Structures are given as C-alpha cells and as structure tokens.
Amino acid sequence: MEVINRYIAVEMFKSTGIALVSLLTLVLVFTFADELGDLGEGQYDIVKIFQYLALIAPRNFHELIPAAAILGALVTLGSMANNFELTAMRAAGVSRWQIIFSVLRAGVLMMAVSLFVSEVIAPSTEQAAQMLKFTAKNEQIALRTKFGFWARDGNTYLNIREITNSSELKDVSIYEMTEDNAMKYATQAARASFSGNKWQLEDIKRTDFSGEGVKVTLSETAVLDSLLDPEILDVVVVKPNRLSIIGLARYITFLEENGQNASRYMLAMTGKLIRPLLILTMLLISIPFVLNIHQTSSLGFRILVGALIGISFNLIDKLFGNLGIVYGLHPVISASLPFLVVTGASVWAIRRMD
C-alpha cells in the first residue's frame, strides 16, 4: 500500500504543480497587462512592474492552490481511470477509501505549503509590493517601521504613529529641513483628518528653528493644503487580506477592546483558517467526478469541469461572505458555511458510489 500511496502522491504533485504554474502564469500575464497602463508614471518603469509581479506572486500562489489541486486531481485520477490503473488497484484488494486517503495524504502536504506561504511569505511581500508601486508612481519615499509610518517628500519628513484609516491619523510629526539638512520646522499634531482635499490638524505644537533662537507656537487647529496623498495610506493601512492569521487575531482583539466593529477581520481570519482545508475539499470533489464520468472522457473535459467547480465555489464563497456582513450574519458562519456544505456534499456523493 505504501508503494501505491507514493505513486499517487507523486503523480498528484506533478499534475498539481503544472496546473499551479499554468494558473499563476495566466494571472500574472493579465496583471502585467493591467500594470502597463501605469507604465511611465513617475519612476514606474518595466523593471518596477516585474518587481511588483514577483512580490504579489506569493499571494496569488496561495489563492490558486485549491483550484490547482482539483485540476491536478482530475487529471491524475482521470488518467489512472483511463489506463485502468484504478481498476487494477481495486482488483488487487485496495478499497475505494484507501485510494481516497492516498489522495488526501498528498493534499495534507499541499496544505502545509499553502499555510507557510500565506502566513510567512505573502503578508510581507504583498505589503512591499503595494509600497513599491505607490512610491515609484508618486516619486515619494515611504517606509513602515515599528516607530510608525515614515514618508519623505523633498525636504519634508512625515512620521505617523497611528493610522486609523486612510483619512484619519493620530500622533503626526512633520519635520521640514533646509537644503543643508538642518532642521527648519518641527510640527507635532495629536490628530489629522482629510476632508475637502485638505488636511485638518488638531492640538498642534510647532517649533521654529529658523531664527536665532527656538520659538514654540501652540494652536488648536490648522489647515494644510498638502500633507500626504491619502492614496498612500491605502497602501499601509491595515487590510484584512494583507495580515496573517496571528496578525488578524491581534487586530481583532485591539478593535474589540476599543469598541470597534471587527466583523470584516473575523471574516478574513476564518477564511484564512479554512482556505488550507479547502484543498482537501477540492480533492474530495474530484473523486466522484472522476469515477462517475465515463473513462474515455478527454483531458480537456476534465480540466473544464475542474475550472468550473473552482470558479463557481470562489464566487459563491465571496458572495456569501459579503452578504453575511451586510445582513449581520456571524462572520464565522458566513465564511465557513459554503465550505461545510460543499465538503458534506462531496462526502455524501462518495458514499453513494458503488
């Protein structure tokens, strides 16, 4: 049985790997075509586009693994059925469930790879990709560190310790330098909000170093026509799909402690927990399709079936998750119900097979 397990696993990895590379290439080609529309803006050249594609590849890799898994399973098991290998295994005393468990064992390794990419690699590379694109297009230098978000525009340096959203900031410091890199002005504001194409600063302390001495001015409010493009804050603001499971859990705790709505982040965390398990579900779906479809069915037909299943499930999953938020359904239920229904239906279909 170990030989059969190894054989099925190797063939599964081959087919899934080819499907994953094909899907990833297709997605990146379409993304490349979209990015060409921004070519030439600022310093966003062809090299930056390829760097951006390389950085978003881990996220696309993680998102495409379930679809690649069902395509790989349909191709592998379909070929075995066409070559009567599955029939030979059954004649040798290998039960249907032993074949299924062999397929699922390969899926467990795919789950581990998917989880590693989504938790360790993708969050940081996705953040770097968005930062690279924005700074190249707008010719601004931006960096996020443990000391907050830093941005540079000419001789002006900006530090933001807390970003509530793309139009609300807290603990903002603005440092204006001379051409000789000497401090000219230092401005600290407790809060800043963007409205009417202007930034409104509150609780301001401004220190002037340009004269012979140091002059400190306090004011309640001030309006600035130019502080920071709010679009760059969309890059660094905390977004559910850019956080790891641990990061989402911490942020949900932070939001709940501050009395804020955390449903979007709970939905994202549940989805991230379920997505690796979705690989096993896709493999389970493939079993009845392979054994119930006529053995002479072509490879193209099986690929079409796998693609339709993967696309349909993704659409239903996203639709149900968004509807759950709109109608107040608990995020865990709205994120997990499509997965549970499809998994249950797959197991039921397998059990009904002769």
N, C-alpha and C positions, 0 to 999 in steps of 0.2 A: 504493500500500500504506500510505503514511503516513496518508492520509485514513481508511482502514479501521481502522488502529491507534488513531487519535484517537477515532473514533466508538465503537469497542468499549470503550476506556478510560473515556470519559465516561459511557456507559451503565452500565458496571460500577460506577463511583464513585457514581452516583445510586442504584442498587439496593442496593449495599452500605451506603451512608450511611443510607438509610431503614431497612434491616434492623438496622443497628447502633443507631440511635436507638430503634427499637422494642424491641429486646432490652434495652438499657440502661435504658429507662424501666420495663420489666417487672421487671427485677431490683431497681431502686431502690424501686419500689412495694412489692414483697414485703419488702424490707429495712425500709422505713418502717413497714409493719405490725408487723414484729417489734420495732422500736425503741419503738413506742407502749407496749409492755409495761413499759418502763423510765421512761416519762414521769412526771415528778413526783419522781423520786428525786434528792435534793439539789437542784442547780440545773439538772438536765437537763430543760429545757423544750422546747417545739416549735421555737424558734429554734435551739437547740443540735442538735436532731435534723436539721434541714435543713442546718446547717453540717457535721455528720457525714456526711450523704449526699453533699454536694458534695465532701468530702475523699476519700471512698472511690470516687468516680466514676472517677478515672483508672485505678485498679487494675481495676475492672470493665470499663472501656473496653478495656484491653489484653487481658483474658482473653476478651472476647467477639468480638474482631476475626476470629479464624478461623471461628467459627460464622457471623458476618455475611458473611464472604467467600463461603462456599459457598452461602448463601441468595441473595446478590447475583448470583453466577454462574449459579445455576439459573434465577433469574427473568429475567436479561438474555439468556442464551443460549437459554432456553426461548421467550421472546417472539420472538427473532430466528428461531428454528426455525419457530414457528407462523406468522410473517409471511413465511416463505420467504426471509428475508434471507440466512441461511447458504447456502441453495441457490443464490441469486444470486451470492454471493461465490465459491462453488466453480465455478459456470459461467463466471465472469469470469477463472478461472485461479488463484484463491487456494487454496493447498493447505490440507489439514486442519491440518498442523503450523504453518503461518503464522497461522491463526486461534488455535491454542493458544498460540503465543508472544505474540500480541497480548493475550490474556487474562493471561498470566503477567507481561507488562510492567506491567500495571495492578497486579498483585499485588506487584511489587517496591516500588512506592510505598507500598502498604499496609504492607509490611514495615518500611519506613523510619519511618513514623508510629508503628507499634507499638513498635519498638525505642526511639524517642525517648521515648515516654510511659513505657515500663517502666523505662528507665534514668535518666531525668532528672526526671520529674514524680512518678510513682507512689510510689517509696520514701519521699520526704519527706512527701507528703500522707497516705499510709497511717499513718505514724508519728504525724503531727499529729492524725489522726482518732481513733486509739486513745487518745492522751493527752487530747484534748478530752473524749471520752466519760467516761473514768475520773475526771478531775479535776472534771467537772461533777457526776457522780453522787455522788462521795465528798467534795465540797467541800474538796479538798486542792489546793494549788498545786504543780505538778511541772514540771520542765524538764530536758532533757538537753543538755549543752554539752560543749565539748572538755575541760572541767575535771571531767567526770563528771556523774552524775545528782544533781539537787537536788530536794528536796521540802520543803514547809512545812506544818506542822500547828499552827495557833495561833501561839504564840511560840517554837516549836521548829523549827529548821532542820536538815536532814539532807543530808549530802554523801556519795555513794558513788562511789569511783573505779573500781571494777571489779565487774561483776555476772557471776558465773559462771553462775547460773541463778536462778530465782525464789525460791529458798530458801537460797542461798549468796552471801555478799557478801565483798568484800575492801576494806581501807583505808576504813573507815567513820568519819565525823566527825559528831558531834551537838552542835549549838550551841543552848543554852537561853537565851532573852532575858527580861529583865524587861518590865514594862508600859511602861517608859520607853525601851525598846530598848537597854538596857545589857546587856553580856554577864554572864550569871549563872554558867553552867557550860559548859565545853568538854570533850567526851569524844571520844577517838580510840581506835578498836579495829582491830587488824590483820585480824580476821575476824569474821563474824557468820553464824550459821546459824539457820534457823527449824525448830523441832521442838516438837510438843506445844502448839501455839498460843502459843509463847513464843520470844523471840529469845535465843540464847546468844552472848554476846560473848567474845572471846578477846584476850589481850595488850592490856590496857586502860590508858590513861593519862587520868586525869580531873583537870581543872584547875578549882578553885573560885575564882570572882571575887567571891562574895557577901559575904565578910568584909572586914576592914580590909586584909588582905594577900592575896596569891595563894598558894593551897595546892594542891599537886600530889600526887595519890594514884595509885599503881600497883597493878594487880591482874591475876591471870592470867585469871579468868573472872568473868562476871556475867550475870544473867538479867533480861531486861526483858519485862514483860507487853505493852508497847506500844512498838513502834519504827516499823514501817511495814507497811501491809497488803501481804502478798505478791502480791495481785492486781495491784497497780500495777507490780510488777516484770515481770509477764507482758506489760505494755504496752511496756516499754523494753528487755527482754532481747532479744538478737539472735535473730531468727527468719528462717529461710531465705526465706520469701516476701516479706519486707519489705526485702531487700537487693538492690542492683543486682548485675550480673554482676561488676563490679570489686570491689564490697564483698564478695561471696561468695568471690572468688578470694583476697582478702587474709585473710579469716577462715579459709578452709580452710588456708592456709599457717600461720596462727597456731595452729590446732588441731593440725596435723601436727607442728609444731615442739615442741609441748607434750605430744605422745604421746596426743592425744585422738582419738576417733572422729569423722571428718568426712564420713561417708557421706551423711547427710541433706543436708548442704550441697552436696556434689558432685552429688547427685541434683537439687537445686534449681537449681544452676548449669547443668547440662546441659539441664534443662527450659527454662530461660530462653533458652539459646542456640538451642534447637530451635524454640521457640514462634513466632518470626517466620517461620521456614521452613515451619511448619505451614500458614501462609496459602496458600503455593504448592501444598502438598499438597491442601488443601481445593479449590482451583481445579482441580487435575488430576482429582480425584474427580468433579467436576461434569461434565466433558467427556463421558465415556461414558454417564452417566445422561441427559444432555440429548439426545445423538444416538441413543441406543438406545431411549429412551422415545417412545412414539407422539406425533407432533406435536400432536395435539389434546388432550394431557393438560392438565388445568387448572392454574392458578397455585397453587391450594391444595394440589394433589397434589405439585407440585414443592417447595413450602415444607415440606410434611410429610416428604418424602424428605430434604431438607437438614437439618431439625431432628433426625430420627432418626440420621442419619450423625454429626452434630456431638455429640449426646448420647452415642451409643454409643462414639465414639472417646475422649471425655473420661473416661468411666467405665473403659474398658479401660486407658487410659494411666495413670490414677491407681492402679488396681488392680495393674497390673504393676509400677509403681514401688514401691509399698509391699511387694508380695511379694518384690521383688528385695532390699529391705533385710532383710526377715525371714529369707530363705534365703541371705543372703550373696552375692548376685549383684552384680557390679561395678556401681556407680551409673550409669556412663556407658552400659553395656549396657542396664540396666533402663529407663533414661529414653529411650534412642534407638531401641530395638528396635521398639516399636509404630509409631513414625513411619516407620522404614525399611521395615517390612512393608507399611504402607498406601501409601506412596509407590511402592514397587516394584509392588504390585498395580495401582495406578492407571495407571502407565506401561504395564504388560503389557496391561491392558484397552484402552487407547487404541491400542496397536499391533495388537491383534486386530480392530479395527474395519475395516470395508470402506471 
